[in-house]
Amino acid sequence: MEKFQEARDKAKRNLLIADHMVYMTYTLVKDPKLLLTALENIFLALTNSMTSVLHYENLFKRVPPFPENFEAKFSLFRDSVASRYKVNKDHLTMIRDVKSIIMEHRKSPMEFVKNERFVICSSDYRMKIISVEQMKKYIGQTKSFMNEMNLIVSKDEGILNRSK
């Protein structure tokens, strides 16, 4: 199995976990802390889907080898791949938003639950709120993004399978 196929499969798994947490587990447990874990899985799904396309493009020598860190992957994806395949700019914005929420959580000195929402406070008291509605919206956008990426990587998959 090629690297792009492995990354695509990881992305599918991460999205399934996030989807299950939001639509099944959260409705039973009602613990907003689950939303943060779902958000992390959404981020992993987005990142792995993006990585899948980058490995696919690298396989066909359309992008250079790239480091395994988010910023390098995102920059290469945004600058080389997104324009070539006309990736919706909303997807790129969403990836940035999800990443910034996760980073704010890691840096956050305080977080709490209020009205079935998870609130992250920064050191200067700016707040990020994670709600179920927002997670459902992110899951929908992630599914759309992953479908776009799967169309890209599945075009030549038959060629790769026959050559082995």
N, C-alpha and C positions, 0 to 999 in steps of 0.2 A: 504494500500500500504506500502510495506517495505521501509526502509531508502535507500537501494541500488537502488530501482526503482525510488524513488523521485530524488536522485542525478543524475541518468541516464537521467531522463526527463529534469532536469535543464541543463545538459550538452548539450542535443540536442537543447534546446531553445537558449542557448548561441552561439552555432555553427551556428544556423540559422541566428541569429542577425549579427554575424561577416560576414558570407557569403553574406548576403543581403547588408551590408554596403560596402563591398569591390566590389562586382560585380554589384550592382545596384546603390546605392546612390552615391558612389564615382565617378562612370562614368558620372553621371549627374552633380554633384556639383564640382568635382575636388578640394576638400579641403583636403590637406594632414593631417590635424588635425583629420579627421575621421579615419585615419589609426591607430592612437593611441587608439581610442575607440574600433576599431575592434580588435586590439591586446589584449586589456583587456578582451574582450569577448572570444577570443581564449584561453586566460589563464584560464578564468572561466570554459570554456568547458573542457579543459584538467584536471583541478583540480577536477571538479565535476565528470568526468568520472573515474578518479583515486579513488576518494572518494567512488563512487559506488562499485567498486571492493573491496575496503577495508571493506565496510559495509557488502558486500556479504560474504567475507572471515570471518569476525567477526561473522556473523550469524551462520556459520558452525564451529565456534570455531577454525579456523585455524590461526587467528591472534588475539592478545589481543585488548581490547578496546583502542582507541587512542584519543589523544587531537585534537581539531578542529583547528589546525594551519597548514599552508602549510609545514613547515620544518619537522614536526613530521610525517605528512601523506606521504610526499615524501620519507623520510628515510625508513619508514615501507614498503611502496610500493616497493622501489628499493631493499631492503634487503630481504623481504619475498615473495612478490608476483611476481616480475619481473622474478626472477630465476625459480620459480615454473612453470610459464606459458610461459617461454622463450620469454618474451617481447623484442622486437627489441630495442637495445641500442640507436639507433638513436632517438627513441621516448623520452627516458629519457634525452638525450642531448638537444632535442628541448624544452622540458618542462623547463629545467634549463635556456636555452637561453632566452625564452620568459619571464620568471620570472626576469632575470637579466636586460633585457631592461626596464621592468616596474619599477623595483627598481631604475635604473639609472634615469629614467624620474622623479620619485618622489624626488630624491636628487638633480636633475639638477638645477643649478642657471640660465641656459639659454637654450632656444630652439627656433628654427626658421624653416621657410619653404624655401626650395630652390629647384628649378627644379622639382617640383611636388613630393618632398620627405620631410619627417619630420625629422629634425636633432636635436638630443639631445646632448648638450655639458655638460661635467662634469666640476668640478671645476679646474681640471688640463688640461682642453681643449682636452680631448679625446672625440671623437664623435661617436655616434651611429646613424645610418641612417635607417629610416623606409621607405620602398618603397612599391608600389603596388605589384610588382613582389614577393617581400619577403612575403607579407601578403597572396598572392595567394598560395605560396609554404607552408606556415604555415597552411592554411586552408586545403590543401590537406593532409598534414601530420596529422593534427588533426582528419580528417575524418578517416584516416587509423587507428590511435590509438583508436578512439572511436569504430570502427568496431571490433577491437581485444578485447576491453574491453566488448563490448556487447555480443560477443561469450562466454566469460567467465561467465558473470552473467546470461545469458539466458539458460545455460545448465540445471539447476535444478529449473527453474522458475515454471515449471508445477507441481513439487512436492509441492512447497510452496502454489500455488493456490488451489490445491486439499485438503490441510490440513486445510483450513479455513472453 
